[in-house]
Structures are given as C-alpha cells and as structure tokens.
Amino acid sequence: MNINDILSVENLTMRFGGIVAVNNLSFTAERGKITALIGPNGAGKTTVFNCITGFYKPTSGTIKLRHSDGEWRLERLNDFRISKIAKVARTFQNIRLFPGMTALENLMVAQHNTLMRASGFTLLGLFGVPSYRAAEKAAIDLARYWLDQIGLLERADDAAGNLPYGDQRRLEIARAMCTEPALLCLDEPAAGLNARESAALNELLLKIRAEHGTSILLIEHDMSVVMQISDHINVLDYGVKIADGTPQQIRDNPKVIAAYLGADEEEAIAVMEGET
Ligand SMILES: Nc1ncnc2c1ncn2[C@@H]1O[C@H](COP(=O)(O)OP(=O)(O)OP(=O)(O)O)[C@@H](O)[C@H]1O
C-alpha cells in the first residue's frame, strides 16, 4: 500500500454460488482524490462497494484502509464498525432518504450516534445538561452547513420527499458528509439526473474534494460526470479490471472502448464523451 493511498483492494474475489462477480481484483484509491469504478452493467462494481462497506464478506482478498485515525482490514469488520470507526460512508443506487422527515432532520439522523453518546444514551439529554445541548447545537450547525453547501438551506424545513430529484440526490451526499467520513463511496449519484443537475453534482463533489480533502470512490455510468471530475479511473468487465488510468487515458484506450459497451467503436466513443 502506497503512502498516499487511503484504500488498497488486493486480490478481491466475491462468488455467489457459481457466479464470480469480482475476480481477483486489485486497485488503490489515493487520499484526497476522486477514484472512479466504471464498467458495463453487471461488471461487479456494486459488489466491490458492498465488500468495502461490509455488506458482503468477500470470498477472498484483503481491503486495507488507512487514514489519520488508524489502519484497518475492512474485510474483517462489520458494516457498523466500518462506518463508525473506519469512517467509510456510502450512498446507494436508489435514494434512501426518510421522505416524510425534513431535509434538516435527515441530516440530524445521520448524527444520531454522536448525539446518543452526548446524551449519555438518553438520560443527560432528558435533563438537557449543557454538554448535551452543546452537542445538539454542533449537530444542527453541521447539518445547516451541509444544507448551505448543497444550496438547500432555504428548504431545511421541507419534507425531503417533496424536494426535486436532483436535490434529494445531493441531500443524500450531504447526509453522508455529516458523518465526517474519510472515504465517501457513491454508487451512481448521477443516476436519473438531467444535465443541469449533473453539473451541480460535479460542482459539489469537486468542492468536497477541494475544501474537505475527503477521498471519494465513485461508481458512475454518466461519463459527463466520470470524465470531468475523476483523478483516476478503474474499468471493470466481468469482475476483472481491464484498464486503469486518467480520464484521458481511459477515453483513448481501445480495450475500454471495445469492452465497455460491447458496441461498435463510434457508438462507444460517443458514450465515453458523454454525448448520449
Ligand atoms: N447478492 C447476489 N447474489 C447473487 N448474485 C449477485 C448478487 N449481487 C450481485 N450478483 C451478481 O454479481 C454480478 C455483478 O453485479 P453488480 O451489481 O456488482 O454489478 P454492477 O457492475 O454494479 O452492475 P450495475 O452497473 O448494473 O449496477 C452480476 O452478475 C449480479 O447478478
């Protein structure tokens, strides 16, 4: 594992019965950078995320995470410890907000563990002791800060389910950021977004990288997002890494163009350039 890496996935294999979803995969993610995982449907991208975040126990291989708080072998931890102790946060392909709760409340829920600790697991909170009140204020401040970062401060008290789709997507990222992660794993954050919303997403992710130094691991099909914001791209096909490099290198890689879509070269190039 290189000194600059936050994550090192080594020889990861995940089998489901006879299916080898991920096959001896190795890649790294550099600290403070945006690393993308791309590939056709069924290539194994979400399975990799599920192994990193403890939803699946890999069949074999190691997943090392290292940042200023310590060093962990994620394949040995459960999902709760991966998020709480190793500070890995994730979003899902489908939106998982609490639609009936307000935007602000959704961001407060993300800080539940911190608040529970500060409340002495309820009692101190019931009595409203100053240390709990301070923790509660800090949680509200953090939630409002992230609402501001995604341009939704004005809509703090609106039900999350009533927000436009693109805003809900960014609210999910804000919710993940409220846990102050070292590694943020985003599974298709641009799915279903229009061009304007994708541009707003790009802006947000670049801001998170620049201003917070958060390392980002990104699964995305929208090439207008991947090519514009990624520092490094890994391409999977049938669970195997077929290429990795800068956006320019990936865009020009004939192996990627041919394998990524199984389409003819012209069609593949159009998609790689975000024209479809
Ligand atoms: N829980 C599971 N049980 C059985 N097979 C699974 C399971 N999860 C994933 N697979 C299989 O593993 C392979 C990889 O799936 P995965 O969802 O990781 O691909 P993906 O690259 O994320 O695809 P997409 O871009 O469509 O989300 C597929 O063949 C899928 O059917």
The ligand as an ORCA input file, in Angstrom:
! r2SCAN-3c Opt
* xyz 0 1
  N     -26.473    -10.995     -3.799
  C     -26.191    -11.537     -5.005
  N     -26.498    -12.817     -5.274
  C     -26.217    -13.377     -6.473
  N     -25.629    -12.716     -7.485
  C     -25.311    -11.430     -7.282
  C     -25.566    -10.756     -6.032
  N     -25.142     -9.467     -6.119
  C     -24.627     -9.335     -7.360
  N     -24.732    -10.506     -8.056
  C     -24.273    -10.755     -9.419
  O     -22.933    -10.305     -9.499
  C     -22.679     -9.711    -10.759
  C     -22.191     -8.295    -10.546
  O     -23.269     -7.479    -10.077
  P     -23.066     -5.968     -9.594
  O     -24.398     -5.484     -9.136
  O     -21.932     -5.894     -8.666
  O     -22.670     -5.257    -10.980
  P     -22.584     -3.701    -11.296
  O     -21.340     -3.510    -12.086
  O     -22.744     -2.902    -10.078
  O     -23.842     -3.504    -12.253
  P     -24.792     -2.192    -12.483
  O     -23.960     -1.205    -13.232
  O     -25.915     -2.739    -13.300
  O     -25.230     -1.716    -11.133
  C     -23.976     -9.782    -11.560
  O     -23.916    -10.934    -12.368
  C     -25.018     -9.934    -10.467
  O     -26.139    -10.615    -10.940
*
